[in-house]
Amino acid sequence: MKPRLVVVGHGMAAARTLEHLMAIAPGRHDVTVIGAEPVPGYNRILLSPVLAGEMTKEELQLQGAEWYTRHGIRLKLGRKATAILRGPREIVTDDGVRTPYDTLLLATGSRPVRLPIPGAELEGVATYRDLADTEAMIRASEVYPRAVVIGGGLLGLEAASGLRTRGMEVDVVHVMPWVMERQLDEAAAAVVQRKLESRGIRFHLGAQTLAIEGDRSARSVTIQRTGADPISLPADLVVMAVGIRPDTALAGAAGLRVDRGIVVDDTLLTYDPRIYAVGECVRHRGTCYGLVQPLYDMAKVCATHLAGVGSHYYSGSTQSTHLKVTGIDVFSAGDLSDAPRRQSQVLRDPVNGIYRRLVLEDDRLVGGILVGDSAGASRYADLIRTKASLGPLRKELMFLR
């Protein structure tokens, strides 16, 4: 009898782990996947093109039904896991069914944050995390004219751009002094903001959201900048894109070690030797990751250990982002902070909307930002990851291709 592998969660981390596992050791396990969403795993990174009308939801799917059938993977979708019974080794789902496991893989991902303000739970206040959220926003854009997006991070800007593309009037409210502050410095953020403003999106930076008020026919968002009087922004749709938290409720209730995320070792094993965890729900060496590349790095390592040929270990990932933020090329990687022995090389081209900043420490590249032109991004990422000495490359560093 094959060992029973149960996977809880069917996002990108779980799907990539299964892809690697089927490539390394097809047929080794009797696999069951339990997913709360009613559809198979899909590419969440591409939700923004779906919102903007550039892709269909069918194009997001990572694997077709034939792939799961061919590998004998049993899908239990639209079912939420409610408990892990570690003694009898069973997963309980919200339909009361118990699914036994010999090995368990947790890939429960993360939950969107809702601000604890009056009106946060009103009808018409959405988060932006999954396909259902995206479809709800599309439906709203077909009926209502005005949207307020709370949050100027990556997801917030993509939501704002997608809704603007669909014809809505859009205001972005962000508590920080510039957008995408985790990935960009102030100068780079200004380039991104100007491009979005040219499309008709309005920004309210350094502004606290105080409340959401009114009914469906007369909704408003009250915001306030420091030292200024509160103002109200009309809003038929309110999108909260203010961050995510690892979804650890299931693991915590089962007594697994949780510290912001589910704590794992370098093989992605939890403190229960029969339970692994990967993805946004994980805390590894003190770090929780929300970007796709670290999730894929974890998946590859975890699959080798599930396959019984584990010779790889996960030592962490360099934080890097290379994407198109609403059609604007953006690359950000490494450590961008100022520190002794550090210096920056900077290129600005305001006319063409290009900004480049490379952060060097001694003879090594430790961080970089590219906006408007991401040529050379993969080479910069490799230099940051490997901590390679620059040598004569330093003279032409700004113009790598």
Secondary structure, 3 states (H helix, E strand, C coil): CCCEEEEECCCHHHHHHHHHHHHHCCCCCEEEEEECCCCCCECHHHHHHHHCCCCCHHHHECCCHHHHHHCCCEEEECCCEEEEECCCCEEEECCCCEEECCEEEECCCEEECCCCCCCCCCCCEEECCCHHHHHHHHHHHCCCCEEEEECCCHHHHHHHHHHHHCCCEEEEEECCCCCCCCCCCHHHHHHHHHHHHCCCCEEEECEEEEEEEEECCEEEEEEEECCCCCEEEECCEEEECCCEEECCHHHHHCCCCECCCEEECCCCECCCCCEEECCCCEEECCECCCCHHHHHHHHHHHHHHHCCCCCCCCCCCCCEEEEEECCEEEEEEECCCCCCCEEEEEEEECCCCEEEEEEEECCEEEEEEEECCCCCHHHHHHHHHHCCECHHHHHHHHHCC
